[in-house]
Amino acid sequence: MLTAGPASAQSSSPATNDVTLVMVRADSLSDVGVAVSLVAAGHGDAVLFVEEWDKLGYDEFSVLVTQLPASLLIVGGYDALISTLEDDIRQWLSATEIERIAGRDRIETAALAAERIIGDLDDPTVMLANGWSLPDVGTAASAVATGRADAVLYSSVSGLGAPTRRFIENSHIDSIVMVGGPEALRPEVAQEARRHGHPARVRRVGGATRVHTAALSAAAALEAGARTAVIADGWSLPDVGLAASLAASLGDAVVLYTTTDDLADAAEELVAAQRPELVFVVDTVSGTQHSLLAQLGTSVPQAHVIRINDARQAARYALRAVPATAVSQPPLAAHQGATTLAVGWSHACGLRTDHTITCWGAGNYGELFSPDDTYAAIDAGPGVNCALRPDSTVSCWGRADWELPEVPAGSFVAVSTGGPFACGIRIDDSITCWGRSIYGRLKAPEGTFTAVSNGNLTACAIRIDRTVTCWASSRRFEIVPPEGSFISLSAGGGYACGIRPNQRLECWGSNYDGRPEVIDGTFSAVSAGRASTCALRTDGTIVCWSNDELAEAETPEGTFTEIGIGLGFACALRTDATVHCWGKNTHGQAEAPIGTFAVRSRE
């Protein structure tokens, strides 16, 4: 089954983008290798790793509903990913074409993928790897990604296996490149390949260890012009799979292996000689790559080094490599807080279907006039707005005295503003804050995060482990979040509310005004204001708690996908993509403009 998703995704499926995702069970390492080879050969844009065999987690669901792929390839049999997953995904993304590639074993699955890849190619080159040695499979897939081979086949340590043997016999193969030393592929495998692959040339790329084998394979690609290296601990199989999938998506990247916390001699010599411009260090398991990063600073001081901490971050980089022409709308951030409707104290803004911004209400600080550009997400505060562009840069406008328009350089995946300062999640999942530090305490917490929400002088964020941390511009505004996991949150005036994984709503902080005390039901979204709180139930209906003008207004009926709270008024995005506002209307803030707005499914 699919884990509970947002109500906004349940009724209709929006148009898809020209993107193909390859889905695979994360711990099915042989299937990971096949998925990587498909992406490396151009038959997919990125690998989507699924942690559990019978359901999608919120991270995987978010990638699907934000990328809206035209095609989804599932690699592996029903013991790896249950058949009902396909039915669940079709329910949410009815326009996505879903296909499964699965043989009776890993060797046949790889052969089926190779048949799909090679098709009518003349004189292809195939990489042959031990299907039980994921490091060698990653090296083979890297060769496909850099154009030195066309497909990957599996064998056992001592024999080709019937599916690989039939493929070699029936295909006009020019070259068979065996990956790994004699311990990975015995000499009889080479003999069998020559016997059945005649007149194909058979050669071996193999070193004394997996580190040396990867370095030997990568050397040719780097010498031919590849400028990106993806480095992972060669003994950490999850990191090996993630590194291979990232390299496959990037296209001009090679895979190199290290020991646990050391850049092995073969890899160090290669990067020092070839000097790649971009280096990814994949470390999702040990978290101890500190000396490795120091070595890279010495070996390739000119390189831009990026550390990858989890599969979601790797997927984001992989999808950024998709040609812009393939995406019919700006890519949507896979983070909480990425909204298409934003409500400040006395104004509101919405993201139109063409991804321009329309604002209405009070405009004393220029907050109604957005820069002429397209955007992927927006947030609003008192007299100010901040928005995320498709190129991952941020633009803020409005109150100049708060210094918010002075946005730090670099790439972001989410942004939030609710008072005199704004905070954004960078592409490495760290948080940066900027603006006016009224009480001299603007620094954000350290760590990696999936969501951030700024209230009035208070901010809260969800860490990678789904726990919440809060901070404030003064100790008097600090609030202490409850323990446990949350999947989304909203910070308001001295309090915050969050939604648990079971979709229950919980609030903490000051009891002043709009914080609800007793909360029944399940919810998909929440917006905390200065004196009001509104939330979307899982059926898409709205419930509000208020002690200002909003309490006097009638809450609208119908179903909605997003909700935002201001001072005495609120706005919500209907499932038909129109906006409805209600409550205080002194500046026209409750008079939403006509027309449709971009509908985004929440994570």
C-alpha positions as CSV (number, residue, x, y, z in Angstrom):
1,M,0.0,0.0,0.0
2,L,1.0,3.6,-0.4
3,T,1.6,5.6,2.8
4,A,-1.0,8.2,3.4
5,G,-0.4,11.1,1.0
6,P,-1.9,14.5,0.6
7,A,-5.6,14.9,-0.2
8,S,-4.6,17.2,-3.0
9,A,-3.4,14.4,-5.1
10,Q,-6.3,12.1,-5.0
11,S,-8.8,13.2,-7.6
12,S,-7.0,13.9,-10.9
13,S,-3.5,13.5,-12.3
14,P,-1.8,16.6,-13.8
15,A,0.1,16.5,-17.1
16,T,3.3,14.7,-16.9
17,N,6.8,15.9,-17.7
18,D,9.1,14.2,-20.2
19,V,11.0,12.4,-17.4
20,T,11.5,8.7,-16.8
21,L,12.3,7.5,-13.3
22,V,13.6,4.0,-12.6
23,M,12.3,2.6,-9.3
24,V,14.1,-0.1,-7.4
25,R,14.2,-1.6,-3.9
26,A,17.2,0.0,-2.1
27,D,18.5,-3.1,-0.5
28,S,18.0,-5.3,-3.6
29,L,21.6,-4.7,-4.8
30,S,21.5,-6.6,-8.0
31,D,18.3,-4.8,-9.1
32,V,20.0,-1.5,-8.2
33,G,22.8,-2.4,-10.6
34,V,20.2,-3.0,-13.4
35,A,18.4,0.2,-12.6
36,V,21.7,2.1,-12.7
37,S,22.6,0.6,-16.1
38,L,19.3,1.7,-17.6
39,V,19.8,5.3,-16.4
40,A,23.4,5.2,-17.6
41,A,22.3,4.1,-21.1
42,G,19.7,6.9,-21.3
43,H,16.6,4.8,-20.7
44,G,15.9,6.7,-17.5
45,D,16.7,10.1,-15.9
46,A,17.2,9.1,-12.3
47,V,17.0,6.1,-9.9
48,L,14.2,6.3,-7.3
49,F,15.2,4.2,-4.3
50,V,12.3,2.6,-2.3
51,E,13.1,1.6,1.3
52,E,10.2,-0.9,1.8
53,W,8.9,-3.6,-0.4
54,D,5.1,-2.9,0.1
55,K,4.8,0.9,0.4
56,L,6.2,4.2,-0.6
57,G,7.7,6.5,2.1
58,Y,7.1,10.2,2.0
59,D,10.4,10.9,0.4
60,E,9.7,8.6,-2.5
61,F,6.1,9.8,-2.8
62,S,7.3,13.4,-2.9
63,V,9.7,12.8,-5.8
64,L,6.9,11.2,-7.8
65,V,4.3,13.9,-7.3
66,T,6.7,16.7,-7.8
67,Q,8.5,15.3,-10.9
68,L,5.3,13.9,-12.5
69,P,7.2,11.4,-14.7
70,A,5.8,10.4,-18.0
71,S,7.3,6.9,-17.5
72,L,8.2,4.8,-14.5
73,L,10.3,1.7,-14.9
74,I,10.1,-0.7,-12.0
75,V,13.1,-3.1,-11.8
76,G,12.8,-6.3,-9.9
77,G,10.2,-9.0,-9.2
78,Y,7.3,-8.9,-6.9
79,D,9.3,-10.2,-4.0
80,A,11.4,-7.0,-4.2
81,L,8.5,-4.6,-4.9
82,I,4.9,-5.8,-4.4
83,S,2.5,-5.6,-7.3
84,T,0.0,-3.4,-5.4
85,L,2.5,-0.6,-5.5
86,E,1.8,-0.2,-9.2
87,D,-1.9,0.1,-8.5
88,D,-1.3,2.7,-5.8
89,I,0.9,4.8,-8.0
90,R,-1.6,4.7,-10.9
91,Q,-4.2,6.0,-8.5
92,W,-2.1,9.1,-7.8
93,L,-0.4,9.5,-11.2
94,S,-2.9,8.1,-13.7
95,A,-1.1,9.7,-16.7
96,T,2.2,8.0,-15.9
97,E,3.1,4.9,-17.9
98,I,4.4,2.1,-15.6
99,E,6.4,-0.9,-16.8
100,R,8.2,-3.6,-14.8
101,I,11.5,-5.3,-15.9
102,A,11.9,-8.6,-14.0
103,G,13.4,-11.9,-14.8
104,R,13.5,-15.2,-12.9
105,D,16.8,-14.2,-11.4
106,R,19.3,-11.2,-11.4
107,I,21.1,-12.5,-14.5
108,E,17.9,-12.7,-16.5
109,T,16.7,-9.3,-15.3
110,A,20.0,-7.7,-16.4
111,A,19.7,-9.5,-19.8
112,L,16.2,-8.2,-20.3
113,A,17.4,-4.6,-19.5
114,A,20.3,-5.1,-22.0
115,E,17.9,-6.2,-24.7
116,R,15.8,-3.0,-24.1
117,I,19.0,-0.8,-24.2
118,I,20.7,-2.3,-27.2
119,G,17.7,-2.8,-29.5
120,D,19.0,-2.4,-33.1
121,L,22.4,-0.9,-32.2
122,D,25.2,-2.0,-34.5
123,D,28.3,-3.5,-32.9
124,P,27.5,-2.6,-29.3
125,T,30.0,-2.9,-26.4
126,V,28.8,-4.6,-23.2
127,M,30.2,-4.6,-19.8
128,L,30.1,-8.0,-18.0
129,A,30.1,-8.0,-14.2
130,N,29.6,-10.4,-11.4
131,G,26.0,-9.8,-10.5
132,W,26.8,-10.5,-6.8
133,S,29.5,-7.8,-6.7
134,L,27.8,-4.5,-6.6
135,P,31.1,-2.5,-6.6
136,D,32.0,-4.1,-10.0
137,V,28.4,-3.5,-11.2
138,G,28.8,0.2,-10.3
139,T,32.1,0.4,-12.2
140,A,30.4,-1.2,-15.2
141,A,27.5,1.2,-15.1
142,S,29.9,4.1,-14.9
143,A,31.5,3.0,-18.2
144,V,28.0,3.0,-19.8
145,A,27.3,6.5,-18.4
146,T,30.5,7.9,-19.9
147,G,29.8,6.4,-23.3
148,R,32.5,3.7,-23.2
149,A,29.9,0.9,-23.3
150,D,26.2,0.4,-24.2
151,A,24.9,-2.0,-21.6
152,V,25.7,-4.2,-18.5
153,L,25.3,-7.9,-18.3
154,Y,25.6,-10.2,-15.2
155,S,27.3,-13.5,-14.7
156,S,28.2,-15.6,-11.7
157,V,31.8,-15.9,-10.6
158,S,32.2,-19.1,-12.6
159,G,29.7,-19.0,-15.5
160,L,27.7,-16.7,-17.8
161,G,24.3,-18.1,-17.0
162,A,21.8,-19.0,-19.6
163,P,20.2,-15.6,-20.1
164,T,23.5,-13.9,-20.6
165,R,24.8,-16.7,-22.9
166,R,21.7,-16.4,-25.1
167,F,22.0,-12.6,-25.3
168,I,25.6,-12.9,-26.4
169,E,24.8,-15.5,-29.0
170,N,21.9,-13.6,-30.5
171,S,23.4,-10.1,-30.5
172,H,26.1,-8.7,-32.8
173,I,28.4,-7.6,-30.1
174,D,31.7,-5.9,-30.9
175,S,33.3,-6.0,-27.5
176,I,32.8,-7.7,-24.1
177,V,34.6,-5.9,-21.3
178,M,34.8,-8.0,-18.1
179,V,34.9,-6.0,-14.9
180,G,36.9,-7.3,-11.9
181,G,39.8,-9.6,-11.3
182,P,39.9,-13.4,-11.4
183,E,38.3,-13.6,-7.9
184,A,35.2,-11.8,-9.2
185,L,35.1,-13.5,-12.7
186,R,37.1,-16.6,-13.1
187,P,39.1,-17.4,-16.3
188,E,36.4,-19.9,-17.4
189,V,33.9,-17.0,-17.7
190,A,36.2,-15.3,-20.2
191,Q,36.5,-18.6,-22.1
192,E,32.8,-19.0,-22.2
193,A,32.3,-15.5,-23.4
194,R,34.8,-16.0,-26.3
195,R,33.1,-19.2,-27.2
196,H,29.6,-17.9,-27.4
197,G,30.3,-14.3,-28.4
198,H,32.4,-15.0,-31.4
199,P,33.6,-12.9,-33.1
200,A,33.3,-10.4,-30.2
201,R,36.5,-9.2,-28.6
202,V,36.8,-10.1,-24.9
203,R,39.0,-8.2,-22.5
204,R,39.2,-7.6,-18.8
205,V,39.5,-4.5,-16.7
206,G,40.5,-5.7,-13.3
207,G,42.8,-4.7,-10.5
208,A,43.9,-6.3,-7.3
209,T,41.0,-4.8,-5.4
210,R,37.6,-3.1,-6.2
211,V,39.4,0.2,-5.6
212,H,42.0,-0.5,-8.3
213,T,39.4,-1.9,-10.7
214,A,37.3,1.3,-10.4
215,A,40.3,3.5,-10.9
216,L,41.4,1.6,-14.0
217,S,38.0,1.9,-15.5
218,A,37.7,5.6,-14.6
219,A,41.1,6.6,-15.9
220,A,40.1,6.2,-19.6
221,A,36.9,8.3,-19.1
222,L,38.8,11.1,-17.3
223,E,41.5,11.1,-19.9
224,A,38.7,11.4,-22.6
225,G,37.2,14.5,-20.9
226,A,34.9,13.4,-18.1
227,R,35.0,16.2,-15.5
228,T,33.0,14.7,-12.6
229,A,34.0,12.0,-10.0
230,V,31.6,10.3,-7.6
231,I,33.5,8.8,-4.6
232,A,32.1,6.2,-2.2
233,D,33.3,3.7,0.4
234,G,33.8,0.6,-1.7
235,W,32.8,-1.6,1.2
236,S,29.5,0.2,2.0
237,L,27.1,-1.3,-0.5
238,P,24.3,1.3,0.0
239,D,26.8,4.1,-0.8
240,V,28.1,2.1,-3.8
241,G,24.6,1.8,-5.2
242,L,23.9,5.5,-4.6
243,A,27.2,6.6,-6.1
244,A,26.6,4.5,-9.2
245,S,23.0,5.9,-9.7
246,L,24.2,9.5,-9.3
247,A,27.1,9.0,-11.8
248,A,24.7,7.4,-14.3
249,S,22.3,10.4,-14.1
250,L,25.1,13.0,-14.4
251,G,26.4,11.3,-17.6
252,D,30.0,12.5,-17.6
253,A,30.8,11.1,-14.2
254,V,33.1,8.2,-13.1
255,V,32.8,6.2,-9.9
256,L,35.8,5.8,-7.6
257,Y,36.0,3.8,-4.4
258,T,37.8,4.4,-1.1
259,T,38.3,2.7,2.2
260,T,36.2,3.8,5.1
261,D,37.8,7.1,5.7
262,D,40.7,7.3,3.3
263,L,41.2,8.2,-0.3
264,A,43.0,5.1,-1.5
265,D,46.3,5.5,-3.4
266,A,44.9,4.5,-6.8
267,A,42.0,6.9,-6.5
268,E,44.1,9.7,-5.1
269,E,46.7,9.5,-7.8
270,L,44.0,9.5,-10.5
271,V,42.1,12.6,-9.2
272,A,45.4,14.4,-8.7
273,A,46.5,13.7,-12.2
274,Q,43.2,14.2,-14.0
275,R,41.9,17.0,-11.7
276,P,38.1,16.7,-12.0
277,E,36.1,19.9,-11.6
278,L,33.3,18.4,-9.5
279,V,33.6,15.7,-6.9
280,F,30.7,14.1,-5.0
281,V,31.4,12.3,-1.8
282,V,28.6,9.8,-1.0
283,D,28.5,9.0,2.7
284,T,25.1,7.9,4.0
285,V,26.2,5.2,6.4
286,S,29.4,6.0,8.3
287,G,29.4,9.8,8.5
288,T,33.2,9.7,9.1
289,Q,34.6,11.0,5.8
290,H,36.4,13.9,7.4
291,S,40.0,12.9,6.5
292,L,38.8,12.0,3.0
293,L,37.5,15.5,2.5
294,A,40.8,16.9,3.8
295,Q,42.7,14.7,1.3
296,L,40.5,16.0,-1.5
297,G,41.3,19.6,-0.5
298,T,45.0,18.8,-1.0
299,S,44.7,16.6,-4.1
300,V,42.2,18.6,-6.1
301,P,42.1,22.1,-4.4
302,Q,40.3,23.5,-7.5
303,A,37.4,21.0,-7.4
304,H,34.0,21.8,-6.0
305,V,33.3,19.1,-3.5
306,I,29.7,18.2,-2.5
307,R,28.9,15.7,0.2
308,I,25.8,13.5,-0.4
309,N,24.2,12.4,2.9
310,D,21.0,10.5,1.7
311,A,19.2,9.2,-1.4
312,R,16.8,12.2,-1.5
313,Q,19.8,14.5,-1.9
314,A,21.3,12.3,-4.6
315,A,18.0,12.2,-6.5
316,R,17.8,16.0,-6.4
317,Y,21.2,16.4,-8.1
318,A,20.4,13.6,-10.5
319,L,17.2,15.3,-11.6
320,R,18.9,18.7,-11.9
321,A,20.9,17.0,-14.7
322,V,17.7,16.4,-16.8
323,P,17.7,18.7,-19.8
324,A,15.5,21.7,-19.2
325,T,13.6,21.0,-22.4
326,A,12.3,17.7,-20.9
327,V,10.5,19.5,-18.1
328,S,7.3,21.4,-19.0
329,Q,7.2,23.3,-15.7
330,P,9.9,24.4,-13.2
331,P,11.1,21.5,-11.0
332,L,9.4,21.5,-7.6
333,A,11.4,21.3,-4.5
334,A,11.0,18.0,-2.6
335,H,10.9,19.7,0.7
336,Q,8.2,20.8,3.1
337,G,7.3,24.4,2.8
338,A,7.4,24.5,-1.0
339,T,4.1,26.2,-1.5
340,T,2.2,27.8,-4.4
341,L,0.1,30.0,-2.1
342,A,1.6,32.3,0.5
343,V,-0.2,34.6,3.0
344,G,1.5,37.5,4.8
345,W,0.0,39.7,7.5
346,S,-2.1,41.8,5.1
347,H,-1.4,40.5,1.7
348,A,-1.2,37.2,-0.2
349,C,0.6,35.9,-3.3
350,G,0.0,32.9,-5.5
351,L,2.0,31.0,-8.1
352,R,0.1,31.0,-11.4
353,T,0.1,27.9,-13.8
354,D,2.8,29.6,-15.9
355,H,4.8,30.0,-12.7
356,T,4.7,33.8,-12.5
357,I,3.5,35.4,-9.3
358,T,0.3,37.4,-8.6
359,C,-0.1,39.3,-5.3
360,W,-3.0,41.2,-3.7
361,G,-3.8,43.1,-0.6
362,A,-1.7,45.7,1.2
363,G,1.3,47.0,-0.7
364,N,2.9,49.6,1.4
365,Y,6.4,48.1,1.1
366,G,6.3,47.0,-2.6
367,E,5.4,43.5,-1.7
368,L,2.8,43.2,-4.4
369,F,5.3,43.7,-7.2
370,S,7.3,40.5,-7.8
371,P,10.4,40.5,-10.0
372,D,9.6,39.6,-13.6
373,D,10.6,35.9,-13.6
374,T,9.3,32.4,-13.1
375,Y,9.3,30.6,-9.8
376,A,8.9,27.2,-8.2
377,A,7.7,28.1,-4.7
378,I,6.8,31.2,-2.6
379,D,6.4,32.2,1.0
380,A,5.2,35.5,2.6
381,G,5.7,37.5,5.8
382,P,4.6,40.9,7.0
383,G,5.3,43.2,4.1
384,V,7.8,40.8,2.4
385,N,7.9,37.8,0.1
386,C,10.6,35.3,-0.7
387,A,10.4,32.9,-3.7
388,L,12.4,30.0,-5.1
389,R,13.4,30.2,-8.8
390,P,13.7,27.0,-11.0
391,D,17.5,27.5,-10.9
392,S,17.4,27.1,-7.1
393,T,18.3,30.7,-6.4
394,V,16.1,32.8,-4.1
395,S,14.6,36.3,-4.6
396,C,13.1,38.4,-1.8
397,W,11.3,41.7,-2.1
398,G,9.3,44.1,0.1
399,R,10.5,45.7,3.3
400,A,14.0,47.0,2.6
401,D,14.6,47.9,6.3
402,W,14.6,44.2,7.2
403,E,17.5,43.5,4.7
404,L,15.7,40.4,3.4
405,P,16.2,41.3,-0.3
406,E,20.0,40.8,0.4
407,V,19.7,37.1,-0.2
408,P,22.9,35.0,0.3
409,A,24.5,33.5,-2.9
410,G,24.1,29.9,-3.7
411,S,21.4,27.3,-4.3
412,F,18.4,26.5,-2.1
413,V,15.6,23.9,-2.2
414,A,13.2,25.7,0.2
415,V,12.7,29.1,1.7
416,S,10.5,30.6,4.5
417,T,9.9,34.1,5.9
418,G,7.5,35.1,8.6
419,G,9.1,38.2,10.2
420,P,12.3,40.3,10.0
421,F,14.4,37.3,8.9
422,A,14.2,34.5,6.3
423,C,15.7,31.0,6.3
424,G,16.4,28.7,3.4
425,I,17.4,25.1,3.1
426,R,20.5,24.8,0.9
427,I,21.0,22.0,-1.5
428,D,23.2,20.1,1.1
429,D,20.2,20.3,3.4
430,S,21.8,22.8,5.8
431,I,19.9,26.0,6.8
432,T,21.0,29.6,6.2
433,C,19.2,32.6,7.7
434,W,19.4,36.2,6.7
435,G,17.7,39.5,7.3
436,R,17.5,41.8,10.4
437,S,18.7,40.3,13.6
438,I,16.6,42.5,16.0
439,Y,18.0,40.8,19.1
440,G,21.3,39.6,17.7
441,R,20.4,35.9,17.5
442,L,19.9,35.0,13.8
443,K,22.1,32.0,13.5
444,A,20.3,28.8,12.4
445,P,21.0,25.4,14.0
446,E,23.6,23.1,12.5
447,G,22.7,19.8,10.9
448,T,20.6,18.7,7.9
449,F,16.9,19.4,7.5
450,T,13.9,18.6,5.3
451,A,11.6,21.5,6.2
452,V,11.8,25.0,7.7
453,S,9.1,27.5,8.8
454,N,9.5,31.0,10.0
455,G,6.9,32.6,12.3
456,N,7.0,36.0,14.0
457,L,10.5,36.0,15.5
458,T,10.4,32.2,15.9
459,A,11.4,29.5,13.5
460,C,11.2,25.7,13.6
461,A,12.7,23.0,11.3
462,I,12.4,19.3,10.7
463,R,15.7,17.4,10.8
464,I,16.6,14.5,8.5
465,D,15.5,12.1,11.3
466,R,12.1,13.9,11.4
467,T,12.6,15.4,14.8
468,V,11.9,19.1,15.3
469,T,14.1,21.9,16.5
470,C,13.1,25.5,17.1
471,W,15.0,28.7,17.6
472,A,14.2,32.4,18.0
473,S,15.6,35.9,17.6
474,S,15.4,36.3,21.4
475,R,15.3,33.9,24.3
476,R,11.9,35.3,25.3
477,F,10.5,33.9,22.0
478,E,12.0,30.4,22.2
479,I,9.6,27.5,22.2
480,V,10.4,23.8,23.0
481,P,9.0,21.3,20.5
482,P,7.7,17.9,21.6
483,E,9.7,14.7,21.1
484,G,9.0,12.3,18.2
485,S,8.7,12.5,14.5
486,F,6.9,15.1,12.3
487,I,6.3,15.3,8.5
488,S,5.3,18.9,8.2
489,L,5.1,22.0,10.4
490,S,4.2,25.7,10.6
491,A,5.6,28.3,13.0
492,G,3.3,31.1,14.1
493,G,3.2,33.9,16.7
494,G,5.0,32.3,19.7
495,Y,3.8,28.8,18.9
496,A,4.1,26.2,16.2
497,C,2.0,23.2,14.9
498,G,3.2,20.1,13.2
499,I,1.7,17.0,11.7
500,R,2.9,13.6,12.9
501,P,3.5,10.6,10.6
502,N,0.0,9.3,11.6
503,Q,-1.3,12.6,10.4
504,R,-2.3,13.8,13.8
505,L,-1.9,17.5,14.5
506,E,0.0,18.7,17.6
507,C,0.9,22.3,18.6
508,W,3.4,23.7,21.2
509,G,4.6,27.0,22.6
510,S,2.6,29.9,23.9
511,N,-1.2,29.5,24.6
512,Y,-1.7,33.1,23.4
513,D,-4.7,33.5,21.0
514,G,-4.7,31.2,18.0
515,R,-3.1,28.0,19.2
516,P,-5.6,25.1,19.3
517,E,-5.7,23.1,22.5
518,V,-7.9,20.1,21.5
519,I,-7.4,18.7,18.1
520,D,-9.3,15.7,16.7
521,G,-9.0,14.1,13.3
522,T,-6.2,13.6,10.8
523,F,-4.6,16.4,8.7
524,S,-2.5,16.9,5.6
525,A,-1.5,20.6,6.1
526,V,-1.4,23.3,8.8
527,S,-0.8,27.1,8.8
528,A,-0.1,28.8,12.1
529,G,-0.6,32.6,12.3
530,R,-0.3,35.3,14.9
531,A,-3.8,34.8,16.4
532,S,-5.2,32.0,14.2
533,T,-4.5,28.5,13.1
534,C,-6.1,26.7,10.1
535,A,-5.5,23.2,8.9
536,L,-6.6,20.9,6.1
537,R,-8.1,17.6,7.1
538,T,-7.1,14.6,5.1
539,D,-10.4,14.8,3.2
540,G,-9.4,18.3,2.0
541,T,-11.8,20.3,4.2
542,I,-10.8,23.2,6.4
543,V,-10.9,23.7,10.2
544,C,-9.8,26.9,11.9
545,W,-9.2,28.1,15.5
546,S,-9.1,31.9,15.9
547,N,-9.3,34.8,18.3
548,D,-9.3,37.6,15.7
549,E,-11.5,38.8,12.8
550,L,-11.1,35.4,11.2
551,A,-13.3,33.9,14.0
552,E,-16.2,36.1,12.8
553,A,-15.9,34.8,9.1
554,E,-17.5,31.7,7.8
555,T,-15.0,29.0,7.0
556,P,-15.5,28.0,3.3
557,E,-16.9,24.6,2.3
558,G,-15.3,22.3,-0.3
559,T,-12.0,20.7,-0.7
560,F,-8.6,22.4,-0.8
561,T,-4.9,21.6,-1.3
562,E,-3.1,24.5,0.5
563,I,-4.0,26.9,3.3
564,G,-2.4,30.1,4.5
565,I,-3.1,32.4,7.5
566,G,-2.6,36.2,7.8
567,L,-3.8,38.8,10.4
568,G,-7.6,38.2,10.6
569,F,-7.9,36.6,7.2
570,A,-7.0,33.4,5.4
571,C,-6.7,32.0,1.8
572,A,-6.8,28.5,0.5
573,L,-6.3,26.8,-2.8
574,R,-9.2,24.8,-4.1
575,T,-8.8,21.5,-5.9
576,D,-10.0,23.3,-9.1
577,A,-6.9,25.5,-8.8
578,T,-8.8,28.7,-7.8
579,V,-8.1,30.6,-4.7
580,H,-10.7,31.5,-2.0
581,C,-10.0,34.1,0.8
582,W,-12.1,35.1,3.7
583,G,-12.0,37.3,6.8
584,K,-10.6,40.8,7.3
585,N,-10.6,42.8,4.1
586,T,-9.3,46.3,4.9
587,H,-6.8,46.2,2.0
588,G,-8.5,43.8,-0.4
589,Q,-6.5,40.9,1.0
590,A,-9.6,38.7,1.2
591,E,-10.5,39.4,-2.5
592,A,-8.6,36.7,-4.4
593,P,-8.0,37.4,-8.1
594,I,-9.8,35.3,-10.6
595,G,-8.0,32.6,-12.6
596,T,-6.2,29.4,-11.8
597,F,-3.0,28.8,-9.8
598,A,-0.4,26.1,-9.8
599,V,-1.6,23.1,-7.8
600,R,1.2,21.3,-5.9
601,S,0.9,18.1,-3.9
602,R,2.5,18.3,-0.5
603,E,5.1,15.8,0.7
